[in-house]
């Protein structure tokens, strides 16, 4: 235990005011602490949540699709495609990784009364990967749209997805 901590503890236990550290403490050399080594996870990331949720029926229109993984992810890797049994919504080419480093957002549009099925990491290589480079487990997301129209602009789509303007799905260049 550090001399300062011992002196403070003694002062608290005896009820006296905190005393100045003993004079010999000033002459002690500083301790060097080895750098902390953090090892990223190597187990495959899995899809923790999404909007729309699996099986959800949403109003058609502008959609901010978001998927959240259980680990911090690399920004540059992604793999998203149509899967058998459904269509692929019209989306921008590249999703944006949010500040939590686990959630990707992608601006899409959907048509009324449709069934969509998206495959994540269906290809054998590349795709979503954690910061250690481990590929995410392949996953499917199926959802449908109702006959009604919903969001017609980005602001409404962000509200529908419970996102803020900070979570806008369009990456801007500095």
C-alpha positions in Angstrom: 0.0 0.0 0.0 1.3 3.5 -0.8 2.6 5.5 2.1 0.1 8.3 1.3 -2.8 5.8 1.5 -1.5 4.4 4.8 -1.2 7.9 6.3 -4.7 8.8 5.1 -6.1 5.5 6.5 -4.4 6.1 9.8 -5.8 9.6 10.0 -9.4 8.4 9.3 -9.1 5.6 11.8 -7.8 7.8 14.6 -10.3 10.6 13.8 -7.6 13.1 13.2 -7.5 15.4 10.2 -5.6 14.2 7.3 -1.9 14.7 8.0 0.8 15.6 5.5 2.7 12.6 4.1 5.7 11.7 6.1 8.9 13.5 5.0 10.5 10.2 3.8 7.7 9.9 1.3 8.9 12.9 -0.7 12.3 11.1 -1.3 10.8 7.9 -2.6 11.4 7.3 -6.3 8.4 7.1 -8.6 7.2 3.6 -9.6 7.0 2.7 -13.3 3.9 0.8 -14.2 4.1 -1.5 -17.1 1.8 -0.7 -20.1 -1.6 -2.3 -20.0 -2.1 -5.0 -22.7 -5.6 -5.4 -23.9 -6.3 -8.5 -26.0 -9.4 -8.2 -28.3 -11.9 -11.0 -28.3 -11.4 -13.7 -30.8 -14.7 -15.4 -30.6 -17.0 -14.6 -33.5 -19.2 -11.5 -33.0 -22.9 -12.2 -33.1 -25.9 -10.0 -34.0 -27.2 -8.7 -30.6 -30.1 -6.5 -31.9 -31.5 -4.9 -35.0 -34.1 -2.4 -36.3 -36.3 -3.6 -37.7 -36.3 -6.6 -35.3 -36.5 -10.1 -36.8 -40.1 -10.7 -37.8 -41.2 -7.1 -37.3 -43.8 -5.5 -39.6 -42.9 -1.8 -40.2 -44.5 0.9 -42.3 -42.9 1.3 -45.7 -40.8 4.2 -46.7 -37.4 5.6 -45.6 -35.7 3.2 -43.2 -32.6 3.6 -41.1 -31.6 0.0 -40.8 -29.4 -0.6 -37.8 -27.7 -3.7 -36.5 -25.8 -4.0 -33.3 -23.1 -6.7 -32.6 -22.0 -7.9 -29.2 -18.4 -6.7 -29.7 -16.6 -3.7 -31.0 -16.3 -3.9 -34.8 -14.0 -2.8 -37.5 -15.4 0.1 -39.5 -14.4 -1.1 -43.0 -15.8 -4.6 -43.1 -19.4 -5.4 -44.0 -21.3 -7.9 -46.0 -25.0 -7.5 -46.7 -27.1 -9.2 -49.4 -30.5 -10.4 -50.2 -31.3 -13.9 -49.0 -33.6 -16.5 -50.4 -37.3 -16.0 -49.5 -37.3 -12.2 -49.6 -36.1 -9.1 -51.3 -33.3 -6.7 -50.5 -34.4 -3.1 -49.7 -32.8 -0.3 -51.8 -29.9 0.9 -49.6 -26.8 3.0 -49.8 -23.7 1.0 -50.6 -21.9 1.5 -47.3 -23.1 1.3 -43.7 -21.7 3.7 -41.1 -20.3 2.5 -37.8 -21.6 4.6 -34.8 -19.5 5.8 -31.9 -20.4 2.8 -29.7 -18.3 0.8 -32.3 -20.8 -2.0 -32.2 -23.7 -0.5 -34.2 -23.9 -0.1 -38.0 -26.6 2.1 -39.6 -27.6 2.1 -43.2 -30.1 4.3 -45.1 -32.6 2.3 -47.1 -36.1 2.6 -48.7 -38.7 -0.1 -48.6 -41.9 -0.6 -50.6 -45.4 -1.3 -49.1 -46.5 -4.9 -48.5 -43.1 -6.6 -49.1 -41.1 -9.2 -47.3 -37.4 -8.5 -46.9 -34.7 -11.0 -46.0 -31.1 -9.8 -45.5 -28.0 -12.0 -45.1 -25.1 -10.7 -43.1 -21.7 -12.3 -43.8 -23.1 -15.0 -46.1 -20.0 -14.9 -48.3 -17.1 -17.1 -47.2 -14.7 -14.2 -46.8 -14.7 -10.6 -45.7 -17.6 -8.9 -44.1 -18.4 -7.7 -40.7 -15.5 -8.4 -38.3 -14.5 -7.4 -34.7 -11.5 -5.3 -34.0 -9.3 -8.4 -33.8 -10.3 -9.3 -37.3 -12.6 -12.2 -36.4 -15.5 -12.5 -38.8 -19.0 -12.2 -37.4 -21.2 -15.3 -37.4 -23.5 -15.3 -40.5 -27.0 -14.1 -39.7 -30.3 -13.5 -41.4 -32.8 -10.7 -40.7 -36.3 -11.0 -42.0 -39.0 -8.3 -41.7 -42.0 -7.1 -43.6 -43.7 -3.8 -44.5 -47.3 -3.0 -44.1 -49.4 -1.4 -46.9 -49.2 2.0 -45.1 -46.4 4.5 -45.8 -44.3 5.6 -42.9 -41.3 7.8 -42.8 -40.8 10.0 -45.9 -37.5 11.7 -44.9 -34.3 11.0 -42.9 -35.5 12.9 -39.9 -38.7 10.8 -39.5 -36.7 7.6 -40.2 -34.3 8.4 -37.4 -37.2 9.0 -35.0 -38.8 5.7 -36.0 -35.6 3.8 -35.4 -35.1 5.6 -32.0 -31.9 7.2 -33.2 -30.7 10.8 -33.0 -29.3 13.2 -35.6 -25.8 12.1 -34.3 -26.6 8.6 -35.7 -27.2 9.7 -39.2 -26.4 6.8 -41.6 -24.4 8.8 -44.0 -20.7 9.0 -43.5 -19.2 12.5 -44.1 -15.6 13.1 -45.2 -13.6 15.6 -43.2 
